[in-house]
Amino acid sequence: MKEIKYLSHLSRNFYLYFILLFTYRLLNLISPNPSLIVLGLFAFVVSYSPIYFLNDYTDIKEEKELSRANLYLLINNEVGFWLLTVFLILSGFLFTYYFFPSSFFILIVLYLLNFTYSFPPLRLRNKSSLREILIFVIYFFKWVLISSYWKLSFNYFPLPILFMASSLAALNVAMYKRHMKINKLSEYFFGFIFLIFWVITVYSYRRVFLLFFPLLPVAIFLWFKYRRSQIPIGHYQTLYFVYTVIIFLLFSRQ
């Protein structure tokens, strides 16, 4: 089904949210507060989802020609599309402002970064290297936004982990786009950054060693296996999420 792309975005954010939650819980950086976790997840999903609506709006012509999934084309009603998009934007910002005032400005920054990524005149998603740099920044602020929902002070952020995860996201984008254009500069640069922070993370944070240990061998595997074809990134994300759930359940009781 073409509509699967939007579900893929939602599942990816779901994975991001809970993998970071598992990390912070294993590191004892946050206390188990079910209501805060549920509110944070709702705020993150509702406030970030409209970005995918806006991105698809900018891609109407391209995705129509290529018969790709597109929310605007799927809804097939301009008024309905914009009513839903505006409703989600307002709901996300109001909910965030009411329950998480300190997260409000981080959310604004994320919207601005995504506008830079998708909207003319910059539209950096079409510019190699700049695209990966912006993905790195976007994912870093995603982690910061989620952390702010849990009332975690910036002083307690495990920055090596956030840099590792953000550089891996940028590396994944560079490798995922190989079927369109190979960008060795981004692959080598963010691969090197990821390697450095992966080493720092597994050495410095022993409690989450097993949580992040597989990332390097899997990244190397993807690097060599998918040199000439598109990576089925969703499958690997799902497998890794299942793995993190198992590791969290095994070690959270210790």
Phi, psi and omega in degrees: 000134181294332184291354185296339183300316181294319177297325177296319177298316180296317180295323179297316178294324176299314179297314180304314183300311186280330175295319176293322177299313178301318181299311183293325179291318179294330178272001180057037179273337177227154179268151179291109180230092186306319183294320180292322179295316180292315179298318179296318179296316179297315180298318182294314182293313184290319184284332183267336182303320181301338179299324179289327175296314181294320178298317180294328178297322180285344185253014186306307186297312183297314185284335175292318179295325183265003180056043178265163177297137179207126185295323179296315179290327180293314179292323173057033177207109187299315180296314180297321179299312184287327175297315179294317181297312180296320178300316180293320179298310181296318180298315181296315181292318180293317179297315179297315181296323183286315185266332184224070184305324182290343181272347188300313184286331175295320178297319177300316178301318180297321177297315180297319178297319180289328173298317178298325182289320191250332190261144172296157006275345183284300178044063187291349179296340179263006183241108182304150182075304176298324177300312182292323178298316181291324176299318177303313181293317180300313181292326177299317179288334172298313178300317180297318179299311180299317180299324181291332176295336180263013176063027181275128179290145180301332180297338183256003179296133173281081189303321177302323179292318180294320178293321178299312182294320181291319178292326176295321177298316179294320178297318179299319179296315180300317180286325180295329182272006182303326184293343178262312180197126180283132179236085184296328180300311180293319180298313181290319183294307183284335172296320178292316178298316179299315180301315180300310184283336173295316178297315179299319183293308184291336178277321188272331185243079186297331182294336180245021181305308183291334180295322187249353182303318183293345187299318182293307179300325179292319178299319178295318178300313180296321181304315184272326185288323187251048178288330185240007181218164182283136181285129173282071193299327181299322180295317181290324177297318179294316178299318180292322178297316177300319178300315181294325177299315180297314180297318180297315181295326181287323189254349182290340182269355182280000000 
